[in-house]
Structure formats: structure tokens, C-alpha cells
Amino acid sequence: MVAMNRAFVKESDQDTEILPERAISPHPNLVTARGLAQLEARVRELEAARSAARAVSDNAELARVGRDLRYFQSRLESARLVTPPAPARQVRFGVRARLQLADGSERTFQLVGEDEADPKAGLISYLSPLATAMMGKGVDEQLPFGEHTATIIALES
């Protein structure tokens, strides 16, 4: 067997890492207006990154950006904009609910789409257990919150 010097192998002949596709949720892709804008912005960012990677022939970056772009384009195409009714009388998708916890503290959560979720910022996926517990409840209703209960004290569309 003849060993080939790596100096004589074209870059395009080298194995490039094959990245697995990002999983697409089987659930409806509900989005708020903010979530839709975030998806649109992400697609634009990735299109620019793809152009930059092509310009410098960065195959690894092209593969990564291409995978992410396919994911976010798919999410954008399947997005279903949901605008909550005003005034909010019950917790629904897009509604912001302020809860009073058992210790007297308050936390605010908004039910949003999967790609928009950011629990630290109070944005929770409408599919999360907390969102499921909140769904359909109104002001002064209680729901389980960890080992305790919480009371909905305000709703905002």
C-alpha cells in the first residue's frame, strides 16, 4: 500500500464532518409577533454567514451554517402567528401571566413558541409543564408550582 503525502491531497478531497440535521418538533409551530421577527432575523443572519463562509471557502462553517439555515427556514415556513385576544381573561398562547408564589414573591411568565422560549427571561414554551398547568386559567386561580402552589394575580395580552 502506498501512503500519500497529505500535502498532495486537495482540500476538497478531505473528509468534512457530516453534521446531523437539527430535529424539527412535531408540534404546531406557534409564534408570537416577536418570535416571528426573531426567526426572520435568524434566517437573514445565517444567509449572511453562508455568504461569508463561501467567500473564504470554509467548508466546515458552510456545513454548520447550512444545517442551521435549513432548520430555521423550515421553522419560518411552518410558523403560525398567534395574537392573543385583548383583554386577556385566561392564560393562552402569547399571554403574560403574573403569579404570586407561596412565599409571597411574584414571577411573570409568557407562553411562547418553542424557538422563542427563554425560561430565565420568563418566556416559556407553550408545551412546557408549567404552561400546560397555566393554560385556560384566569386571575385568582391556583396551579401547581414546584412543590407548592401559585396564584395567577394578573394577565396581560
N, C-alpha and C positions, 0 to 999 in steps of 0.2 A: 504494500500500500504506500502510495506517495503522499507525503504530507505537503500541504500547500501553505506557503507563507501567507499570513494574514495581510501583508502589505499589498498582495496582488488580488485580493478579493474586493470586488466592488461593494460599496456601501449598501446598494440596493439588494445585493445578494445575501447580506447578513440577516439572520433571523430577527424579526421585530417582535416584540412582546404582543401577544394577542390578548386583548382585554375583554373580559366578559361584558356583555351588554348590561346596562342598568335595568333592574327589574321595574316593570310597569305595574302599578297597582290595578287589581281587578275591579276596584270600587269606582263609582262615578267620580269624575274629576271636577268637583265643585270648587269654584274660586270666588273670592271677593274681588272687588274692583282693584284693590291694592295687589292681590295675588296675581291677577291677570297682568297688571303692569310689570310685576316682578318677572313673570315668565317671559314677557316680550323683551324686557331688558336683558335677561339672561341669554336669550337666543341671539340678540344683537352682539353681546359681549363675546359669545362663542364664535360667531361668524367672523368677527374681527380677529380673534385669536387664531382661527383656522387660516385666515389670510396671512397673518404674521408667521405662522409655522410653515406655510407653503413657501413664503419668501426666503426663508433660511434653510429649507429642505430638512426640517426637523421631523423625521418620521415618527418618532416616539410621541412627540407632542401632537402631531396630526392625528395619531390613533386615539389618544386620550380625548382631545377636543372633539373629534368626530363622533366618538361614543357618547359624550355628554350632549353634543348638539342633537344627535338622533333622539336621545331621551327627552330633552326639553322641547324640541319641535313636536314630538308626539304628544307631550303634555299640553302644549299650547293648542294643538289641533283638537284635542279632546276636551279642552276646558269648557265648563258650563258656568257662566257668570250668574251668580245668585245675589240678588239685592234683598236684604231683609225688609219686612214691612215696617213702616213707621206709623204710629209709635209701636215699639216692641212690647207685646203683652206676655209673650212666652219666649223661652230660650229656643232659638232657631239658628240655622247656619247664618253666620255673619253678625249675630247679636253679641254684644258685650254684656256680661253679667258680673255684677259686683256681689261677692259673697262675704258674709260675716262668719268667721270660723269660731269654733268652740272657745278659743282663748280670747275672743273679742277682737282679734285682728281682722283686717279685710284684705281680700285678694280679688283682682279683676281678671277675668278670662274672656277671650273672644273665640268663638268657634269659627275655624277657618279650614281651608283645604290642606291636603297632606303636604304639598310642597311649600306652603306658607307657614306651616307650624313652627313655632319657636317658643317652647314652654317657658323659658326664662323670661321672655317678654310678655307672657300671658296669652300667647297665641297658641291655641291647642287644636289639633286635628279633630274634625267633627266625628271621627271614628274612634277617638280615644275613650277609655272607660269613663273618665270624668265628663266628657262631652255627652256621652250616652246617658249618664246619670242626670245631667242637667236638662237634656232635650225635653221640651214640652212643659217644663216647669215655669211658674210665674213668681212674682215678688211674694215674699213671706213663706215660700215653700222650702222644705228642707230636703237635703240629699246627703248621701254618704260622702265623707271626705276623709280618706285615710281611715284611721281607727275611730274617727269622731263624725260629727255631722256639721254641715254648714247650712246657712240660711241665705237665700237669694234676697238681697236688700235693694237692688236696683237693676234695671235693664235699659240698654241703650242700643238703638239701631245704628 
